[in-house]
Amino acid sequence: MKRTEEDEHPRPAINVTNVEHLARHMFQRQADSYDSDPALVELAWVDPDIRAFWMAEAISVLAYLEELAA
């Protein structure tokens, strides 16, 4: 049976760890652009609403990149 190119080079699956890292990276870049107080940044990151916003943004970015790669 012939393997498809996708089988030979499978794309890495998006997982929660990747989403979490990307979300934190995007959040941190935004905070850094405002020269924010590091202690306040840490407090903001644990806020469920702020974290949910950045997680949704990260999911959107990763979905877009997957779409481009398809």
Buried (B, 14 or more C-beta within 10 A) or exposed (E): EEEEEEEEEEEEEBEEEBBBEBBBEBBBEEBEEEEEEEEEBEEBBEEEEEBEBBBEBBBEBBEEEEEEEE
